[in-house]
């Protein structure tokens, strides 16, 4: 663990930083899955709003 020592003998501890990496762009299959999940979310939210509207 990296740390520094101050004049009074106190230690300052620092967290270990994770390794950095470059994110890969989504594949065509992942993009298709995102669209399907988005449409499912819209249907779910629309259904909940329709139920709330019909109850009130």
C-alpha positions in Angstrom: 0.0 0.0 0.0 1.4 3.4 -0.9 1.6 5.9 2.0 3.4 9.1 2.9 4.8 10.1 6.3 4.2 13.6 7.6 6.5 15.6 9.9 4.8 14.5 13.1 5.2 10.8 12.2 1.6 10.4 11.0 0.9 8.2 8.0 -1.4 9.0 5.1 -2.6 5.9 3.4 -3.9 5.9 -0.2 -6.0 3.3 -1.8 -4.4 1.0 -4.5 -5.6 2.2 -7.9 -7.1 -0.4 -10.2 -5.5 -1.0 -13.6 -7.0 1.1 -16.4 -8.2 -0.5 -19.6 -9.9 0.7 -22.9 -13.5 -0.3 -23.2 -14.4 -2.2 -26.4 -17.3 -0.9 -28.5 -20.4 -3.1 -28.4 -20.8 -5.8 -31.1 -23.8 -6.0 -33.4 -25.3 -8.7 -31.2 -25.0 -6.5 -28.1 -26.5 -3.6 -29.9 -29.5 -5.7 -30.9 -29.9 -6.9 -27.2 -29.9 -3.2 -26.1 -32.7 -2.4 -28.5 -34.7 -5.4 -27.3 -34.2 -4.5 -23.7 -35.1 -0.9 -24.4 -38.4 -1.9 -26.1 -39.2 -4.2 -23.2 -38.6 -1.4 -20.7 -40.9 0.9 -22.7 -43.6 -1.7 -22.7 -43.2 -2.3 -19.0 -43.3 1.4 -18.1 -46.2 2.0 -20.5 -48.1 -0.8 -19.0 -47.6 0.5 -15.4 -48.7 4.0 -16.5 -51.7 2.6 -18.2 -52.7 0.6 -15.2 -52.2 3.6 -12.9 -54.3 5.8 -15.3 -57.1 3.2 -15.4 -57.2 2.8 -11.7 -57.4 6.5 -10.9 
